[in-house]
Amino acid sequence: MPDRSEVAYFGAGPAPLPTEVLVKGAEAFVNFQNTGLSLAEISHRSQTANQILADTKAALTTLLEIPDSHDILFMHGGGSAEFSAVVLNMVAVWVEKRRREAEKDLGQDSLKLIERVRRELRDDLRLDYLVTGSWSLKASQEAANLLEPLGNDFVNVAVDSRKSTSGKFDNIPPDDTWTLTQPRAKGGKTSAFVYYCDNETVDGVEFPHFPKCLDQTPKEPNDEVPIVADMSSNFLSRRVDVSKHAVIFGGAQKNIGITDVTLVIVRKDLLSTQPPPSFLHAVGVWSPPTILSWPVVAKNNSLYNTMPIFSIWIAGEVMRGLLETHKDRQLAGQEELANTKAKQIYDVLDRYPDVYQIVPDRSVRSRMNICFRVNGGDAGQEKDFLEGAEAQLLQGLKGHRSVGGIRVSNYNAVDVVKVGRLTRYLEDFGRKSKP
């Protein structure tokens, strides 16, 4: 039976965790700080649990330099649940903005307010999605599904990168080709939000930087379009300007911790820009289920229901480990390390183009999920590659079931030594297989 130190795991998620965090976690799972209780047993409303929440928030705030304008929520359901939460909460924000505008014109006449907002909802509501991979596609499909009872196509896919190539998610078209919803100041509708997935785990596509066309200040306050980012798989791997985003969310099981906790960073003003559920229902929109309601979760300090305190503690330990490792450099240090590891892997793959074919375009290669085919996707060759890797305890390299191939997940807890073992194997297999 191999020792943990002998295994190099490159799975896409759940992902590896720092061994020192697991060792401390094993102790905390049995007897946390000599209390005689497991962290899995303590009350989520205890002083200990509240301190864990506060400490984890503080670590995340330091790492990402989260401004006071934003709040941190811990939720359930992973990124997939947030696909729904984003739609329901952000449409509610859009409705409330329109209700307040109508109230300025019509006063407190509730029937007229409902009639006007219902009409505007039917005619003007748009949700913009940048579809650059499998997960952003799923997010856009969930939005369309939730809004379908209203009877119109409210989801605007501003870019679908499959249409610019051969039907694959292997690039991100230039932003001047995106068909974003125009603001009302230009005769458009003004979208409720723009959603993008910063890193696509299935397809190995990552935005190299924040999209420039989204980095604009609206001429009119009511034309502001909130930016929503799914950062599940590259969270805490590079610096992020949180202030440019209305919402950032991510499941913990990639770079942050273990499954069953989801982090949501949300601008505080959105939490107070919500109409009464009765108004939403009157204009034909579902109100967010309580468990997915950001205002409810925020008001209750993420403790509306029983949260997995052990999982939140693990996330906090991972974050504190990053702070200890990189000190004042914080995420700049982790970004440099992630880039270095990714470059080492891509450099070997590029040296053997006849053996390894990297899936995405060079301009959008993911640093976190490195996807490639062996010998053009030859099933026998890829099987040999995976079996050879397994023999050397290089595990978790099989591509997603929907696309096949090979996928190296280069998450934060994958250290340089294990990347070195992988690159040596890539070199050896490349030399032996070269035509």
Sequence and secondary structure as in RCSB ss.txt:
>XXXX:A:sequence
MPDRSEVAYFGAGPAPLPTEVLVKGAEAFVNFQNTGLSLAEISHRSQTANQILADTKAALTTLLEIPDSHDILFM
HGGGSAEFSAVVLNMVAVWVEKRRREAEKDLGQDSLKLIERVRRELRDDLRLDYLVTGSWSLKASQEAANLLEPL
GNDFVNVAVDSRKSTSGKFDNIPPDDTWTLTQPRAKGGKTSAFVYYCDNETVDGVEFPHFPKCLDQTPKEPNDEV
PIVADMSSNFLSRRVDVSKHAVIFGGAQKNIGITDVTLVIVRKDLLSTQPPPSFLHAVGVWSPPTILSWPVVAKN
NSLYNTMPIFSIWIAGEVMRGLLETHKDRQLAGQEELANTKAKQIYDVLDRYPDVYQIVPDRSVRSRMNICFRVN
GGDAGQEKDFLEGAEAQLLQGLKGHRSVGGIRVSNYNAVDVVKVGRLTRYLEDFGRKSKP
>XXXX:A:secstr
   GGG EE  SSS    HHHHHHHHHHHH GGGSSS TTTS TTSHHHHHHHHHHHHHHHHHHT  TTEEEEEE
SSHHHHHHHHHHHHHHHHHHHHHHHHHHHHHTT HHHHHHHHHHHHHHH  EEEEE SHHHHHHHHHHHHHHGGG
SS  EEEEEEGGGGTTSSS     GGG      GGGTS   S EEEESEETTTTEE SSS GGG    SSGGG  
 EEEE TTTTTSS   GGG SEEEEETTTTT  SS EEEEEEHHHHT    HHHHHHHT     GGG HHHHHHT
TT SS   HHHHHHHHHHHHHHHHHHGGGTHHHHHHHHHHHHHHHHHHHHH TTTEEESS GGGB SSEEEEEEG
GG HHHHHHHHHHHHHTTEE  B  TTT SEEEE  TTS HHHHHHHHHHHHHHHHHH  
